[in-house]
Amino acid sequence: MDDVDDETSPDIDDCAREPIHVIGNIQSHGLLLALSEPDLIVRHVSANVETLLDISAESLLDQSLEVAVGPSQFETFRAYISSGGLNTANPLRMHVGTRALTVDCLAHRQDGALIIEFEVPHGARSLGPVNITEHVRLPFSRMEREADIAQLSATAASEIQRLSGFARVIVYRFDEGWDGDVLAEAASMPTRSYLGLRFPAGDIPAQVRKLFLINPVRAIADAGSMPVPIIPNVIPSTEKPLDLTHSCLRSPSPLHAEYMRNMGVQSSITVSIIVRNRLWGLILCHHPAPRRTDWALRLVCRHVGEMLGSRIATVNERNALHERLAFRTLLDKCMPTMAAARPAVDAATQGARYLELLNSDGVISCIGGVVSFYGATVAEALLRPVIGELRELAVLGVASSRVLSELHVTAERYTANASGALYIGLDEQCGDYVLLLRREHVETITWAGDREKDVSAAAQGKLRPRTSFAPWRETVRGHSRPWTENDLDNARLLRERLLRMPASETSRRTQPSVRVFRSPRPNHQRHPVPRST
């Protein structure tokens, strides 16, 4: 495995901010030119132009594109961009250079430049004549039949693996902290399995995720090939490199190329899974040898990714609707009982209903200065710091955290009974609230590699990608089960119902129960807003 030269390797701070969209290089299997408009003069060209077109970069710069492609193909290209060809996914088939080299031409505009990319179709993995039934309708119909996200993911992985011929295809879902869980895997040959493993967020940093949201298909033909520089390396008017955000030939960063080689991967395709305009996950195709793919194969993979995102959105919306309807039915059933509860058993009745409605382990309510407990709880005095923080975070009277110790360090003392809480504010002036608690949920996570060593420092403080992806288990404590968006929506609906109850019923809800004590009026001094949990 080749090492990246220390003098060009990014340092630890640069890794998180690496401007990969202006990397200044392309992959070696294609050719890039950037033109000014409307004159179609070549302002940038990749350094391999002489190899492919038998014309030097120096003699092509500041010349018409016609010099590179000839009069006939120049007019064909001019008609292509004039007729809206840039707005389609279909490339223009051209024959360029002195050898009339057959290429697929894709073009797009970026920051005032017309960027055209030539890819040689010969030798690339192709679908051949595009069979709509086999390549599009069949994958879509199979995915349409799946009713849950795990099976949807498995079907998408299997279909892309069948179409692409890559050795391994995995479907990878981001969590709230951008760590990624492997939900499905399809492989055509014996290879290490990543199914069920979790990859740390640092493997796909924020600037990479941003690009995946903008440009949903990324293909790397050979992680071991030398990148080809773009000449000149900066735009003279701005002194910045050419923006390759939408380029299909953009070279991988040295760090990512080494990361791939450490995984035993030489070529890849990455397809974004976008749900409700948010990057939900990725489809990752891996192959142990160099592998070029043509535009049609990449387009079909993109459509499968779009279909998967659409189906995930449908499944999520259907499940959320069912949960909302079930909650409303249960709420309608519980509210009369809660309103009619006799004082002697009021707290037990109310508490049991709260736990049933919001799937919690304990509840504390403070109404009119009277504090009532039910289930697995913690002394109200100990909870006051996190209650104050949740009150500040509340939106429409509701806030939650599954890691209370991140809100206030004192919460570490009672994680067993209360690692997470959902706050429902009822009367801010009086400090009335209901606090639902969830116990600690001890979780064992199996990471793809030691998370504590996801990167290893090399000589002179330089950053290197980790070399091990062997399963590594971590036990996570201090967390509760997560509060979902549905939990928060249901809590807001419950809050509305509680606020609409007549004052006499509200008064009866405050009767003493298992343990009751009067608490002083809360201090309404503003707290600084903590980081989101």
C-alpha positions as CSV (number, residue, x, y, z in Angstrom):
1,M,0.0,0.0,0.0
2,D,1.4,3.4,-1.1
3,D,1.7,6.1,1.6
4,V,0.8,9.7,0.9
5,D,3.8,12.0,0.9
6,D,4.0,13.8,4.3
7,E,4.5,17.2,2.6
8,T,1.1,16.9,0.8
9,S,-0.9,15.1,3.4
10,P,-3.5,17.2,5.3
11,D,-2.9,17.9,8.9
12,I,-5.5,17.2,11.7
13,D,-7.1,20.6,11.5
14,D,-7.3,20.6,7.7
15,C,-9.0,17.2,7.5
16,A,-12.3,18.6,8.8
17,R,-12.2,21.6,6.5
18,E,-10.6,20.1,3.4
19,P,-12.1,22.0,0.4
20,I,-12.6,18.9,-1.7
21,H,-14.8,20.7,-4.3
22,V,-11.8,22.8,-5.4
23,I,-9.2,20.0,-5.2
24,G,-7.6,21.0,-8.5
25,N,-7.3,17.5,-9.9
26,I,-9.4,15.0,-11.9
27,Q,-9.2,11.2,-12.3
28,S,-7.0,10.0,-15.0
29,H,-9.6,8.1,-17.1
30,G,-11.2,11.3,-18.4
31,L,-10.5,14.8,-19.7
32,L,-11.8,18.2,-18.4
33,L,-11.9,21.5,-20.1
34,A,-13.4,24.8,-18.8
35,L,-14.6,27.3,-21.3
36,S,-15.7,30.9,-21.2
37,E,-19.0,31.8,-22.9
38,P,-20.3,32.7,-25.4
39,D,-17.0,32.5,-27.3
40,L,-16.2,28.9,-26.1
41,I,-12.6,29.6,-25.5
42,V,-10.6,27.1,-23.4
43,R,-9.5,28.7,-20.1
44,H,-8.6,25.5,-18.2
45,V,-7.6,22.0,-19.3
46,S,-6.5,18.9,-17.6
47,A,-2.8,18.0,-18.0
48,N,-3.6,14.7,-19.8
49,V,-5.0,16.4,-22.9
50,E,-2.0,15.5,-25.0
51,T,-2.3,11.8,-24.1
52,L,-5.9,11.7,-25.2
53,L,-6.1,14.3,-28.0
54,D,-2.5,14.6,-29.2
55,I,-2.5,18.3,-28.5
56,S,-0.5,20.0,-25.7
57,A,-2.2,22.0,-22.9
58,E,-0.1,25.1,-23.8
59,S,-1.3,25.1,-27.4
60,L,-4.9,24.7,-26.4
61,L,-5.3,27.2,-23.7
62,D,-6.9,30.5,-24.8
63,Q,-8.0,28.8,-28.1
64,S,-11.4,27.9,-29.3
65,L,-12.8,24.5,-28.4
66,E,-12.8,23.9,-32.2
67,V,-9.0,23.4,-32.0
68,A,-9.5,20.4,-29.8
69,V,-12.6,18.8,-31.4
70,G,-12.6,19.9,-35.0
71,P,-15.2,22.0,-36.9
72,S,-17.9,19.4,-37.3
73,Q,-17.9,18.3,-33.7
74,F,-17.6,21.9,-32.5
75,E,-20.9,22.8,-34.3
76,T,-22.5,19.6,-32.8
77,F,-21.4,20.7,-29.3
78,R,-22.6,24.2,-29.9
79,A,-26.0,22.9,-30.9
80,Y,-26.0,20.5,-27.8
81,I,-25.5,23.3,-25.3
82,S,-27.9,25.6,-27.1
83,S,-30.7,23.1,-27.2
84,G,-30.7,22.5,-23.4
85,G,-28.5,19.5,-23.4
86,L,-26.9,20.6,-20.1
87,N,-30.3,20.1,-18.4
88,T,-30.4,16.4,-19.2
89,A,-28.5,13.5,-17.8
90,N,-27.7,12.2,-21.3
91,P,-24.2,12.8,-22.6
92,L,-23.2,13.8,-26.1
93,R,-21.3,11.1,-28.0
94,M,-18.4,12.8,-29.8
95,H,-15.3,11.8,-31.8
96,V,-12.4,14.1,-30.9
97,G,-8.7,14.6,-31.6
98,T,-6.6,13.5,-34.5
99,R,-7.5,9.9,-33.8
100,A,-11.2,10.6,-33.7
101,L,-11.3,9.2,-30.1
102,T,-14.9,8.2,-29.1
103,V,-15.9,10.0,-25.9
104,D,-19.1,10.7,-23.9
105,C,-19.3,14.5,-23.3
106,L,-21.1,15.8,-20.2
107,A,-21.3,19.5,-19.5
108,H,-22.4,21.8,-16.8
109,R,-22.0,25.4,-15.7
110,Q,-20.3,26.4,-12.5
111,D,-19.3,29.9,-11.2
112,G,-19.4,31.4,-14.7
113,A,-17.5,28.6,-16.4
114,L,-18.8,26.0,-18.9
115,I,-17.1,22.8,-17.7
116,I,-17.1,19.9,-20.1
117,E,-15.9,16.4,-19.3
118,F,-14.9,13.7,-21.7
119,E,-15.1,10.0,-20.7
120,V,-13.9,7.2,-22.9
121,P,-16.7,4.6,-22.9
122,H,-14.5,1.7,-24.2
123,G,-13.5,-0.5,-21.2
124,A,-16.1,1.0,-18.8
125,R,-18.6,-1.2,-17.0
126,S,-21.9,-0.6,-19.0
127,L,-25.4,-1.8,-19.0
128,G,-25.2,-2.2,-22.7
129,P,-28.4,-1.4,-24.6
130,V,-30.6,0.1,-21.8
131,N,-33.4,-2.4,-21.1
132,I,-36.0,-0.3,-19.3
133,T,-37.7,-3.4,-17.8
134,E,-34.5,-5.1,-16.5
135,H,-32.7,-2.0,-15.4
136,V,-35.4,0.3,-14.1
137,R,-38.8,-1.3,-13.8
138,L,-37.7,-4.5,-12.2
139,P,-35.7,-2.9,-9.4
140,F,-38.5,-0.4,-8.8
141,S,-41.2,-3.0,-8.7
142,R,-39.2,-5.1,-6.2
143,M,-38.7,-2.1,-4.0
144,E,-42.4,-1.2,-4.2
145,R,-43.3,-4.5,-2.6
146,E,-41.2,-4.0,0.5
147,A,-43.0,-2.6,3.6
148,D,-40.1,-1.9,6.0
149,I,-36.9,0.0,5.7
150,A,-34.6,-2.9,6.4
151,Q,-36.0,-5.0,3.6
152,L,-36.2,-2.0,1.3
153,S,-32.5,-1.4,1.9
154,A,-31.6,-5.0,1.3
155,T,-33.5,-5.0,-2.0
156,A,-31.8,-1.8,-3.1
157,A,-28.4,-3.2,-2.3
158,S,-29.1,-6.4,-4.1
159,E,-30.4,-4.6,-7.2
160,I,-27.5,-2.3,-7.5
161,Q,-25.0,-5.1,-6.9
162,R,-26.7,-7.1,-9.7
163,L,-26.6,-4.1,-12.1
164,S,-23.1,-2.8,-11.3
165,G,-21.2,-6.0,-10.7
166,F,-19.3,-4.5,-7.8
167,A,-18.1,-7.0,-5.2
168,R,-19.9,-5.4,-2.3
169,V,-22.8,-3.0,-2.0
170,I,-24.0,-1.7,1.4
171,V,-26.8,0.6,2.5
172,Y,-25.7,3.0,5.3
173,R,-28.0,5.1,7.4
174,F,-26.9,8.2,9.3
175,D,-28.0,8.7,12.9
176,E,-28.6,12.0,14.7
177,G,-24.8,12.4,15.3
178,W,-23.9,11.4,11.7
179,D,-22.5,8.1,12.6
180,G,-23.5,5.5,10.0
181,D,-25.2,2.1,10.6
182,V,-25.0,-0.5,7.9
183,L,-28.6,-1.8,7.4
184,A,-28.0,-4.0,4.4
185,E,-25.3,-5.7,2.4
186,A,-25.1,-7.6,-0.9
187,A,-21.9,-9.3,-2.0
188,S,-21.0,-11.5,-5.0
189,M,-17.8,-12.9,-3.7
190,P,-16.3,-13.8,-0.3
191,T,-15.4,-10.5,1.4
192,R,-15.4,-9.0,4.9
193,S,-19.0,-8.2,6.0
194,Y,-19.9,-4.8,7.5
195,L,-23.6,-5.7,8.1
196,G,-24.7,-4.4,11.5
197,L,-21.6,-2.4,12.1
198,R,-21.4,1.4,12.7
199,F,-18.9,3.8,11.1
200,P,-18.0,7.0,12.9
201,A,-19.1,10.4,11.6
202,G,-15.5,11.4,11.0
203,D,-15.3,8.9,8.1
204,I,-17.7,11.1,6.1
205,P,-17.1,14.6,7.4
206,A,-19.5,17.5,6.9
207,Q,-18.1,19.0,3.7
208,V,-18.3,15.6,2.1
209,R,-22.0,15.1,3.2
210,K,-22.7,18.6,1.7
211,L,-21.4,17.5,-1.6
212,F,-23.4,14.2,-1.5
213,L,-26.5,16.3,-1.0
214,I,-25.7,18.4,-4.1
215,N,-24.2,15.8,-6.4
216,P,-25.9,12.4,-5.5
217,V,-23.6,10.1,-7.5
218,R,-19.8,9.8,-7.0
219,A,-17.6,7.3,-8.8
220,I,-13.9,6.6,-8.2
221,A,-12.5,4.4,-10.9
222,D,-9.1,3.7,-9.3
223,A,-8.0,4.9,-5.9
224,G,-4.4,4.1,-6.8
225,S,-4.1,6.2,-10.0
226,M,-2.2,9.4,-10.1
227,P,-4.5,12.5,-10.0
228,V,-4.3,14.7,-13.1
229,P,-3.9,18.5,-12.4
230,I,-5.9,21.2,-14.0
231,I,-4.0,23.9,-15.9
232,P,-3.9,26.6,-14.8
233,N,-4.6,25.6,-11.2
234,V,-6.4,28.8,-10.3
235,I,-8.8,31.2,-12.0
236,P,-6.8,34.3,-12.7
237,S,-9.7,36.7,-11.9
238,T,-10.4,35.1,-8.5
239,E,-7.1,33.3,-7.7
240,K,-9.2,30.3,-6.6
241,P,-9.2,26.8,-8.0
242,L,-11.9,25.7,-10.4
243,D,-15.1,24.6,-8.5
244,L,-15.6,20.9,-9.3
245,T,-18.8,20.4,-7.1
246,H,-20.8,19.0,-10.0
247,S,-17.9,17.2,-11.8
248,C,-18.1,13.5,-12.3
249,L,-14.3,13.3,-12.8
250,R,-13.2,15.1,-9.6
251,S,-10.2,13.3,-8.1
252,P,-10.6,11.9,-4.5
253,S,-8.5,13.6,-1.8
254,P,-5.3,11.8,-0.9
255,L,-6.7,11.0,2.5
256,H,-9.8,9.3,1.0
257,A,-7.8,7.4,-1.6
258,E,-5.7,6.0,1.2
259,Y,-8.8,5.2,3.3
260,M,-10.1,3.2,0.4
261,R,-6.9,1.3,0.0
262,N,-6.9,0.5,3.7
263,M,-10.3,-1.1,3.3
264,G,-9.1,-3.2,0.4
265,V,-11.2,-1.1,-2.0
266,Q,-9.8,0.1,-5.3
267,S,-12.9,1.5,-7.0
268,S,-16.3,2.7,-5.7
269,I,-19.6,4.3,-6.5
270,T,-21.4,6.3,-3.8
271,V,-25.2,7.0,-4.2
272,S,-27.0,9.5,-1.9
273,I,-30.2,8.5,-0.2
274,I,-32.1,11.8,0.2
275,V,-35.3,11.8,2.3
276,R,-37.3,15.1,2.6
277,N,-34.3,17.1,1.2
278,R,-32.0,15.7,3.9
279,L,-29.1,13.3,3.5
280,W,-30.6,10.2,5.1
281,G,-27.8,7.7,4.1
282,L,-25.7,6.3,1.4
283,I,-25.4,3.3,-0.9
284,L,-21.7,2.4,-1.1
285,C,-20.4,0.1,-3.9
286,H,-16.9,-1.3,-3.4
287,H,-14.7,-3.3,-5.7
288,P,-11.2,-4.7,-5.0
289,A,-9.8,-3.8,-8.5
290,P,-10.0,-0.7,-10.7
291,R,-13.4,-0.4,-12.3
292,R,-14.8,2.4,-14.6
293,T,-18.5,2.8,-15.0
294,D,-20.3,4.6,-17.8
295,W,-22.9,7.4,-17.4
296,A,-25.9,5.0,-18.0
297,L,-24.9,2.7,-15.1
298,R,-24.4,5.6,-12.8
299,L,-27.7,7.1,-13.8
300,V,-29.6,3.9,-13.1
301,C,-27.8,3.7,-9.7
302,R,-28.9,7.2,-9.0
303,H,-32.5,6.4,-9.9
304,V,-32.4,3.4,-7.5
305,G,-31.2,5.7,-4.8
306,E,-33.9,8.2,-5.5
307,M,-36.5,5.4,-5.4
308,L,-35.1,4.2,-2.1
309,G,-35.3,7.7,-0.6
310,S,-38.9,8.1,-1.9
311,R,-40.0,4.7,-0.4
312,I,-38.3,5.4,2.9
313,A,-40.2,8.7,3.1
314,T,-43.5,6.9,2.4
315,V,-42.8,4.2,5.0
316,N,-41.8,6.8,7.6
317,E,-44.9,8.8,6.9
318,R,-47.2,5.8,7.0
319,N,-45.6,4.6,10.3
320,A,-45.9,8.1,11.8
321,L,-49.5,8.3,10.8
322,H,-50.3,5.0,12.4
323,E,-48.5,6.0,15.6
324,R,-50.4,9.3,15.7
325,L,-53.7,7.7,15.2
326,A,-52.9,5.1,17.9
327,F,-51.9,7.8,20.3
328,R,-55.0,9.9,19.7
329,T,-57.1,6.8,20.3
330,L,-55.3,6.1,23.5
331,L,-55.5,9.7,24.6
332,D,-59.2,9.9,24.0
333,K,-59.5,6.7,26.1
334,C,-57.3,8.0,28.9
335,M,-58.5,11.6,29.3
336,P,-61.9,10.9,30.8
337,T,-60.3,8.6,33.4
338,M,-57.6,11.2,34.2
339,A,-60.2,13.9,34.6
340,A,-62.5,11.8,36.8
341,A,-59.9,10.3,39.0
342,R,-60.7,10.3,42.7
343,P,-58.4,12.3,44.9
344,A,-57.3,9.3,46.9
345,V,-55.9,7.5,43.9
346,D,-55.3,10.6,41.7
347,A,-51.5,10.4,41.4
348,A,-51.4,6.7,40.6
349,T,-54.1,7.1,38.0
350,Q,-52.5,10.1,36.4
351,G,-49.0,8.6,36.6
352,A,-50.0,5.3,35.0
353,R,-51.7,7.1,32.2
354,Y,-48.7,9.3,31.5
355,L,-46.4,6.3,31.3
356,E,-48.8,4.5,29.0
357,L,-49.2,7.5,26.7
358,L,-45.5,8.4,26.3
359,N,-43.8,5.1,26.9
360,S,-41.9,6.2,29.9
361,D,-40.5,4.7,33.2
362,G,-41.4,7.5,35.6
363,V,-43.2,10.8,35.9
364,I,-43.0,13.8,38.1
365,S,-45.6,16.5,37.9
366,C,-45.6,19.9,39.6
367,I,-49.0,21.6,39.6
368,G,-49.7,24.6,41.8
369,G,-46.5,23.9,43.8
370,V,-47.5,20.3,44.6
371,V,-45.1,17.7,43.4
372,S,-46.3,14.2,42.6
373,F,-44.2,11.1,41.7
374,Y,-45.0,7.9,40.0
375,G,-42.8,5.0,38.8
376,A,-39.0,5.2,38.6
377,T,-38.2,8.7,39.6
378,V,-35.6,11.0,41.2
379,A,-36.0,13.6,43.9
380,E,-37.4,16.7,42.3
381,A,-34.6,18.8,44.0
382,L,-32.0,16.8,42.1
383,L,-33.8,17.4,38.8
384,R,-34.2,21.1,39.1
385,P,-31.0,22.0,37.1
386,V,-32.1,19.9,34.1
387,I,-35.7,21.0,34.4
388,G,-34.4,24.6,34.1
389,E,-32.4,23.7,31.0
390,L,-35.3,21.9,29.4
391,R,-37.6,24.8,30.1
392,E,-35.2,27.1,28.2
393,L,-35.0,24.6,25.2
394,A,-38.8,24.1,25.0
395,V,-40.5,24.7,21.7
396,L,-44.3,25.0,22.0
397,G,-43.9,24.0,25.6
398,V,-42.1,20.7,25.0
399,A,-38.4,19.7,25.1
400,S,-36.5,16.4,25.5
401,S,-33.0,14.9,26.1
402,R,-31.8,11.4,26.1
403,V,-28.6,12.3,27.8
404,L,-29.4,14.5,30.8
405,S,-25.8,14.6,31.9
406,E,-25.1,16.7,28.8
407,L,-27.6,19.3,30.1
408,H,-26.1,19.4,33.6
409,V,-23.3,17.5,35.1
410,T,-25.3,16.7,38.3
411,A,-27.5,14.3,36.2
412,E,-24.6,11.8,36.3
413,R,-25.7,10.9,39.8
414,Y,-29.1,9.4,38.8
415,T,-28.6,7.9,35.3
416,A,-30.0,4.5,36.4
417,N,-33.5,5.9,37.0
418,A,-33.4,8.9,34.7
419,S,-31.0,9.2,31.8
420,G,-33.5,10.9,29.6
421,A,-36.5,13.2,30.1
422,L,-39.3,14.8,28.2
423,Y,-40.5,18.1,29.6
424,I,-44.1,19.4,29.2
425,G,-44.5,23.0,30.4
426,L,-48.1,23.8,31.5
427,D,-47.9,27.2,33.2
428,E,-44.6,29.1,32.9
429,Q,-45.7,31.8,35.3
430,C,-46.4,29.3,38.1
431,G,-43.8,26.8,37.0
432,D,-46.3,24.0,36.4
433,Y,-44.9,21.1,34.4
434,V,-45.0,17.3,33.7
435,L,-41.7,15.5,33.4
436,L,-41.5,12.1,31.9
437,L,-38.4,10.0,32.7
438,R,-36.7,7.1,31.0
439,R,-34.2,4.8,32.6
440,E,-30.6,4.2,31.4
441,H,-30.5,2.1,28.2
442,V,-27.2,0.3,28.2
443,E,-26.2,-0.3,24.6
444,T,-23.5,-2.2,23.0
445,I,-22.4,-0.8,19.6
446,T,-20.2,-2.7,17.2
447,W,-18.0,-0.3,15.3
448,A,-16.1,-1.0,12.1
449,G,-12.8,-0.4,13.7
450,D,-11.7,1.0,17.0
451,R,-13.6,4.3,17.3
452,E,-10.9,5.7,19.6
453,K,-8.3,5.1,16.9
454,D,-10.4,6.1,13.8
455,V,-7.3,8.0,12.7
456,S,-3.7,7.4,13.6
457,A,-1.2,10.1,14.0
458,A,1.8,9.6,11.8
459,A,5.2,11.3,11.9
460,Q,5.3,15.1,12.2
461,G,1.8,15.3,13.4
462,K,0.3,14.4,10.1
463,L,-3.1,12.7,9.8
464,R,-3.5,9.2,8.4
465,P,-6.8,7.3,7.9
466,R,-7.3,4.3,10.2
467,T,-6.0,1.0,8.9
468,S,-8.3,-1.4,10.8
469,F,-12.0,-2.0,10.2
470,A,-12.3,-5.1,12.3
471,P,-15.4,-5.2,14.6
472,W,-14.8,-3.3,17.9
473,R,-17.4,-3.3,20.6
474,E,-18.2,-0.3,22.8
475,T,-20.7,-0.2,25.8
476,V,-22.5,3.1,25.9
477,R,-24.0,4.2,29.2
478,G,-25.8,7.3,30.5
479,H,-28.3,7.3,27.6
480,S,-32.0,6.6,27.6
481,R,-34.0,5.3,24.6
482,P,-34.4,8.2,22.2
483,W,-37.4,10.5,22.1
484,T,-38.7,10.5,18.6
485,E,-40.4,13.3,16.7
486,N,-43.6,11.5,17.2
487,D,-43.0,11.5,21.0
488,L,-42.6,15.3,20.9
489,D,-45.7,15.8,18.7
490,N,-47.7,13.5,21.0
491,A,-46.5,15.4,24.1
492,R,-47.6,18.7,22.5
493,L,-51.1,17.2,21.9
494,L,-51.2,16.0,25.4
495,R,-50.2,19.4,26.7
496,E,-53.1,21.0,24.7
497,R,-55.6,18.6,26.2
498,L,-54.3,19.2,29.7
499,L,-54.5,22.9,29.3
500,R,-58.1,22.7,28.1
501,M,-59.2,20.7,31.2
502,P,-61.5,22.7,33.5
503,A,-59.9,24.3,36.5
504,S,-61.7,22.1,38.9
505,E,-60.3,19.0,37.2
506,T,-56.9,20.6,37.2
507,S,-57.2,21.2,40.9
508,R,-58.1,17.5,41.5
509,R,-55.1,16.4,39.6
510,T,-52.8,18.0,42.2
511,Q,-53.9,15.8,45.1
512,P,-51.1,14.1,47.1
513,S,-50.1,10.6,46.2
514,V,-47.2,8.2,46.7
515,R,-44.7,10.9,47.8
516,V,-45.6,14.6,47.8
517,F,-43.9,17.7,49.0
518,R,-44.3,21.4,48.4
519,S,-41.6,22.9,46.2
520,P,-40.8,26.6,46.3
521,R,-41.7,28.7,43.2
522,P,-39.1,28.1,40.5
523,N,-36.5,30.7,39.9
524,H,-37.2,32.1,36.4
525,Q,-33.7,33.5,35.9
526,R,-32.7,32.8,32.3
527,H,-30.3,30.0,31.7
528,P,-27.8,29.9,28.9
529,V,-29.1,27.6,26.1
530,P,-27.0,24.4,26.2
531,R,-26.0,22.5,23.1
532,S,-28.7,20.5,21.4
533,T,-29.2,16.9,22.5
